[in-house]
Amino acid sequence: MIAMQYSFPLPADYDMGIIDRRIAEKGPLLDNFPNLAFKAYLTGRREDETQSQENLYAPFYLWRHESGLNDFVCGAGFAAVSQSFGRPSIKTWIVWQAEISPSISSAAFATREILPIEPYASLAELRRGEEDQAVLDVQKNSALAAVSAFNPTDWTRIRFRLWGEQPHLTGQKGHQTYKIGHLSLPKAD
């Protein structure tokens, strides 16, 4: 699995209703997209409960296989986003653990935390700890999805979570909270 996110910072006075309408119109187009575990259409706003430092449009993807990522990035949907906002830098992470609750469709908020991996830290120990935390967050801490992953290019790890209600992490250093405008999922089996 591969996690992927890109972000468009928008001006403080930007009409975020434009993004909301775009999500409502375009979001369902990725429902049932091949090899996509989920796509969360995310926004952060300076003036809402996410308390973002800037207005953001920042979709997050969890891909089951790299072919899905390739098909999307090389396809018409990503070309349209790039034409509207410019071609973004795409962050990717190799997934250590992805836990998804059967109730994922009721997710309304997301959180993302990017943490450094200290030099010479045991990757095996970090991986076990992150895998355990992802499982715990879904089974005991009310997360509807938990993705723990790492990037060996810049030696960072990510904790991405989906929540049904606003989490109490808003404003904590190193955390970004988002509202979910749409969640694209595969067909239910």
Order of alpha helices (4+ residues) and beta strands (2+ residues): beta-beta-alpha-beta-beta-beta-alpha-alpha-beta-beta-alpha-beta-beta-beta
